[in-house]
Each structure stands twice: as structure tokens, then as C-alpha cells.
Amino acid sequence: MDQNQQYTPFNSDVPQQPVSLEKPLTPPQQIDPTMQGMPDVGMMPPPQMNQQPFQTPEYNPYPPQPPVLQETQAEESTSGTKLVYICAIALAVILIFFGIFCIIRDIQRGTSSGGYVAGDIVEVHIGTQNKPDVDPVYVDENGRYTTEGIAQLVRPSIVEVYTYEDEQTASTIGLGSGIIISGDGYIVTNTHVLEGGTYYQVKLSDESVHTAALVGRDAKTDIAVLKIAETGLTAAALGNSDEVVLGEEVVAIGNPAGLSGTISNGIVSGLNRPIRTDTTSYEMNCIQTNAAISSGNSGGALVNMYGQVIGITSSKYVSTTYEGLGFAITINEALPIIEELISKGYVGGRVRIGISFYSTLDNYSIYMFEQSMGYALPENLEALWIDEVAEDCDVSNTDLRPGDFIYEVNGMEVSDYDTLCAAIDGQEAGDTVVAKCLRLDEKGKEYRFTISFKLMEDTSGDY
């Protein structure tokens, strides 16, 4: 288009000539590669640009260098980076050592659940009470509580105890009862209720559940103490079991089969019964009663009609001869053990040899031996048939092995738990024991030998 020619924009009001489709289309013209003869298509000329002539840059064989920081700035940056790095390492080391310290401390001292850490030194004296004057609201014509009154008075002091293998385990492996003996959360129960567990919970009479710490236990007497982090609890009144008389009315309170706060009444059927546990065979002074005591009652209370706990019920103290006889550890005999467990975490003066065994006087042991060895025991062999030897005890440094027999200790013949206890009676940890042993080979040939070892102190409460 000529620059002097005026541009006329398209106007839809101006009539346009129709395009005839009857006239053949003109084939496209060949494009002139030289751009000569290019038809004028009405394009505006390109705008003029102020360009500089092209210049070839001077060749430089080295790459450009990065800008150099001032010397002071570079030193400050490096110094700051090093300081941050050193601080991070120091913090990481401190955290690692702190974590290791906490793990070791927990292993050595046990859980701190319940506001108590095992091994804490606690000054404690619980004590017993003589028979009090009774509140007239729940009294009979003789001035003692009725059974209904006992239920109202004592039941808040009886708890349910649940034992778990660990904190993550959903199902219980032990269930029993417990007695609140102080307002700040000390609870007495039976050791066998806690057997096999490392995590414990306590349900109070108001249905609230609390994590409990193990304060201490003594398997020999079947007494243990737990602690929960609560205050203002209703502690049971502990009576004087020396005042108990034959035929006196009593009430047993516990949780048999998980039935909370079950109450059964009866009488004192016998006094000063030397009853052994069916696990350790240790003998304790017990009260015999016809009040129903089952496995869930273990750790519960035997209460007189003045609302005082006179005994700790235990299904492990049983009669091996007769059925239907219930027993409770007298509170007077239990209290020194409870106080020592609270103050030290264990009962002092306990020693262990480091063996587990069967008595050859027991028919089941004889049967087990004959099944495992294929021949009968030597005639008239009365001894301890060794099942395990503890590696953490001095006896493991002797020639004694599982399957051997010990028939004499310190010059006394031994054949069961009682005779063994009598043989080491009065000895303390560190004292030397001499034992005569027998070994049978696969054909029954006898080899006799003598061993000596030191007794070990037992602070675990397991023996």
C-alpha cells in the first residue's frame, strides 16, 4: 500500500460485492526467493530501531571469577557456621547421654509410675489399733457393726488389682484384690497376684483406674506393696490380730472372679494355723475361716465386726488335705514385712542358693525322672533333684548341673524345701555352704562329688 494512500476501514453499512464461486480460482503465484516482484500486501513498514553495529567480544580463555567477599565478611561467615555446627554436635551428644542415663536409671530403679520409684527410702510405721467404740448408725444390740455397716465402712478401702505383661498388652494376666493402707496411695496385696507382670493398674471403689508402681514384693510370704499417685484415699483400719478369738464373726471382702467388692461372712474357725504357700512352701501364721475365699479374693481383707482388718486373704495359703478351708495371713505377722517393703523395697535377711529343684519324695517327681531317663530312681534316694542352676549365683561356678542331686547340705540330709531351709538356717549372704551331690549317667551309674559355694543376698523378692 502507498504511504499516501488513505486506509479505509471495513464498514458493515457499505454494501459488499458478493463473491462469485462460478469463476475459477487463480492458482497461487510462485514465491520469488529474491523477494523481488513481491506484491504489495498493504503491510506497514517495520519500525526503525536504534541499533549499534555488531561487535565481536575479545576472547578470554579463563572463566569469569565470582565476586570476592571482603576478608572480614568471609571470616565472620565461616566462624558463624563453625559455631552453629559445634553447638549442634554438643546438643546431640548431651541428648544421647541423657537418654542413656534415663534408660540405665529406669532399669536399675524400676518404674516411677504412681509417684514412686522403687528403692526410694521411705520412713513408715503403720501400726494396729485396738477394738474401737462403734458408730451407732450401723450397730447391733451388742454394740458391733452389722454386716451392712462393715460394707459401708470398709469397702471403699478395698481395690481391684490388674496385672499386665507390659504396658502395651491388652489382656490381663493376673487379677486380685488389694487393701489401701495409707491415704497417700500405698496398697498391700499378694505377690502371686502380680506374678509375670511389669505393668499394674488399680481400680478404686469409685470405678476410677490408676497406674500403680511396684514398691516391693516377697514371694516367700506372698506379700507385696503397690503405690498409686493419689491422696485423700480411705485407708483401712488395721486391727490387732492377737485379740481375735475362736468363733468370732468376720467378713471377707475382695473381688472373686472380678466381681468387685464381694462380701462374704463367716466365723474364725481356727487360730495360729501354720499354713504353707503352695508355691514356696514357706510357713506363715494364719487365721482359718469358713468365709468364702477364692482366687480373686487374694490380697483382700478379713475384717472383724469392728471394721478392722485382721488378716490378708490369700488363695495360695491352702489346706492340701481338705477342701473349703480359707486362710488369711494375720495382720500382726504381715505388718513388719509391709513396712520393710515400703522402706527398702525388699525384705532384708533373705538369701538364695541359686537352684530350683524337685523333691525325690514326691510321686510326680519320680514319674518325671523315670520318663526322662528311662529307668527308675535308685532305691531309697532322698534328695533334691536339680532342675535349674542360676548363672548369677556362686553355685554356678561349681560342678553342679541340672539333672544332678543334692542329698546333704552342711552335714544335714536334705530332701525337700523344709530340710534345705533348716540346713542353711541362720546363715547370711556371703556364708559358705558345703553340699554333697550325686550324678547318674545314661545307664544309671552313680558319681558322687562335693561342692562348696557362697550364699547370695536376695533383694528381688522372688525367692
Secondary structure in CASP SS format (residue, H / E / C, confidence):
PFRMAT SS
TARGET T0000
AUTHOR 0000-0000-0000
METHOD secondary structure of the structure
MODEL  1
M C 1.00
D C 1.00
Q C 1.00
N C 1.00
Q C 1.00
Q C 1.00
Y C 1.00
T C 1.00
P C 1.00
F C 1.00
N C 1.00
S C 1.00
D C 1.00
V C 1.00
P C 1.00
Q C 1.00
Q C 1.00
P C 1.00
V C 1.00
S C 1.00
L C 1.00
E C 1.00
K C 1.00
P C 1.00
L C 1.00
T C 1.00
P C 1.00
P C 1.00
Q C 1.00
Q C 1.00
I C 1.00
D C 1.00
P C 1.00
T C 1.00
M C 1.00
Q C 1.00
G C 1.00
M C 1.00
P C 1.00
D C 1.00
V C 1.00
G C 1.00
M C 1.00
M C 1.00
P C 1.00
P C 1.00
P C 1.00
Q C 1.00
M C 1.00
N C 1.00
Q C 1.00
Q C 1.00
P C 1.00
F C 1.00
Q C 1.00
T C 1.00
P C 1.00
E C 1.00
Y C 1.00
N C 1.00
P C 1.00
Y C 1.00
P C 1.00
P C 1.00
Q C 1.00
P C 1.00
P C 1.00
V C 1.00
L C 1.00
Q C 1.00
E H 1.00
T H 1.00
Q H 1.00
A H 1.00
E H 1.00
E H 1.00
S H 1.00
T H 1.00
S H 1.00
G H 1.00
T H 1.00
K H 1.00
L H 1.00
V H 1.00
Y H 1.00
I H 1.00
C H 1.00
A H 1.00
I H 1.00
A H 1.00
L H 1.00
A H 1.00
V H 1.00
I H 1.00
L H 1.00
I H 1.00
F H 1.00
F H 1.00
G H 1.00
I H 1.00
F H 1.00
C H 1.00
I H 1.00
I H 1.00
R H 1.00
D H 1.00
I H 1.00
Q H 1.00
R H 1.00
G C 1.00
T C 1.00
S C 1.00
S H 1.00
G H 1.00
G H 1.00
Y C 1.00
V C 1.00
A C 1.00
G C 1.00
D C 1.00
I C 1.00
V C 1.00
E C 1.00
V C 1.00
H C 1.00
I C 1.00
G C 1.00
T C 1.00
Q E 1.00
N C 1.00
K C 1.00
P C 1.00
D C 1.00
V C 1.00
D C 1.00
P H 1.00
V H 1.00
Y H 1.00
V E 1.00
D C 1.00
E C 1.00
N C 1.00
G C 1.00
R C 1.00
Y E 1.00
T C 1.00
T H 1.00
E H 1.00
G H 1.00
I H 1.00
A H 1.00
Q H 1.00
L H 1.00
V H 1.00
R H 1.00
P H 1.00
S H 1.00
I E 1.00
V E 1.00
E E 1.00
V E 1.00
Y E 1.00
T E 1.00
Y E 1.00
E C 1.00
D C 1.00
E C 1.00
Q C 1.00
T C 1.00
A C 1.00
S C 1.00
T C 1.00
I C 1.00
G E 1.00
L E 1.00
G E 1.00
S E 1.00
G E 1.00
I E 1.00
I E 1.00
I C 1.00
S C 1.00
G C 1.00
D C 1.00
G C 1.00
Y E 1.00
I E 1.00
V E 1.00
T E 1.00
N C 1.00
T H 1.00
H H 1.00
V H 1.00
L H 1.00
E C 1.00
G C 1.00
G C 1.00
T C 1.00
Y E 1.00
Y E 1.00
Q E 1.00
V E 1.00
K E 1.00
L C 1.00
S C 1.00
D C 1.00
E C 1.00
S C 1.00
V E 1.00
H E 1.00
T E 1.00
A E 1.00
A E 1.00
L E 1.00
V E 1.00
G E 1.00
R E 1.00
D E 1.00
A C 1.00
K C 1.00
T C 1.00
D C 1.00
I E 1.00
A E 1.00
V E 1.00
L E 1.00
K E 1.00
I E 1.00
A C 1.00
E C 1.00
T C 1.00
G C 1.00
L C 1.00
T C 1.00
A C 1.00
A C 1.00
A E 1.00
L E 1.00
G E 1.00
N C 1.00
S H 1.00
D H 1.00
E H 1.00
V C 1.00
V C 1.00
L C 1.00
G C 1.00
E C 1.00
E E 1.00
V E 1.00
V E 1.00
A E 1.00
I E 1.00
G E 1.00
N C 1.00
P H 1.00
A H 1.00
G H 1.00
L C 1.00
S C 1.00
G C 1.00
T E 1.00
I E 1.00
S E 1.00
N E 1.00
G E 1.00
I E 1.00
V E 1.00
S E 1.00
G E 1.00
L E 1.00
N E 1.00
R E 1.00
P E 1.00
I E 1.00
R E 1.00
T E 1.00
D C 1.00
T C 1.00
T C 1.00
S C 1.00
Y C 1.00
E E 1.00
M E 1.00
N E 1.00
C E 1.00
I E 1.00
Q E 1.00
T E 1.00
N C 1.00
A C 1.00
A C 1.00
I C 1.00
S C 1.00
S H 1.00
G H 1.00
N H 1.00
S C 1.00
G C 1.00
G C 1.00
A E 1.00
L E 1.00
V E 1.00
N E 1.00
M C 1.00
Y C 1.00
G C 1.00
Q E 1.00
V E 1.00
I E 1.00
G E 1.00
I E 1.00
T E 1.00
S C 1.00
S C 1.00
K C 1.00
Y E 1.00
V C 1.00
S C 1.00
T C 1.00
T C 1.00
Y C 1.00
E C 1.00
G C 1.00
L C 1.00
G E 1.00
F E 1.00
A E 1.00
I E 1.00
T E 1.00
I H 1.00
N H 1.00
E H 1.00
A H 1.00
L H 1.00
P H 1.00
I H 1.00
I H 1.00
E H 1.00
E H 1.00
L H 1.00
I H 1.00
S H 1.00
K H 1.00
G C 1.00
Y C 1.00
V C 1.00
G C 1.00
G C 1.00
R C 1.00
V E 1.00
R E 1.00
I C 1.00
G C 1.00
I E 1.00
S E 1.00
F E 1.00
Y E 1.00
S E 1.00
T C 1.00
L C 1.00
D C 1.00
N H 1.00
Y H 1.00
S H 1.00
I H 1.00
Y H 1.00
M H 1.00
F H 1.00
E H 1.00
Q H 1.00
S H 1.00
M H 1.00
G C 1.00
Y C 1.00
A C 1.00
L C 1.00
P C 1.00
E C 1.00
N C 1.00
L C 1.00
E C 1.00
A C 1.00
L E 1.00
W E 1.00
I E 1.00
D E 1.00
E E 1.00
V E 1.00
A C 1.00
E C 1.00
D C 1.00
C C 1.00
D H 1.00
V H 1.00
S H 1.00
N H 1.00
T C 1.00
D C 1.00
L C 1.00
R C 1.00
P C 1.00
G C 1.00
D C 1.00
F E 1.00
I E 1.00
Y E 1.00
E E 1.00
V E 1.00
N C 1.00
G C 1.00
M E 1.00
E E 1.00
V C 1.00
S C 1.00
D C 1.00
Y H 1.00
D H 1.00
T H 1.00
L H 1.00
C H 1.00
A H 1.00
A H 1.00
I C 1.00
D C 1.00
G C 1.00
Q C 1.00
E C 1.00
A C 1.00
G C 1.00
D C 1.00
T E 1.00
V E 1.00
V E 1.00
A E 1.00
K E 1.00
C E 1.00
L E 1.00
R E 1.00
L E 1.00
D C 1.00
E C 1.00
K C 1.00
G C 1.00
K C 1.00
E E 1.00
Y E 1.00
R E 1.00
F E 1.00
T E 1.00
I E 1.00
S E 1.00
F E 1.00
K E 1.00
L C 1.00
M E 1.00
E E 1.00
D C 1.00
T C 1.00
S C 1.00
G C 1.00
D C 1.00
Y C 1.00
END
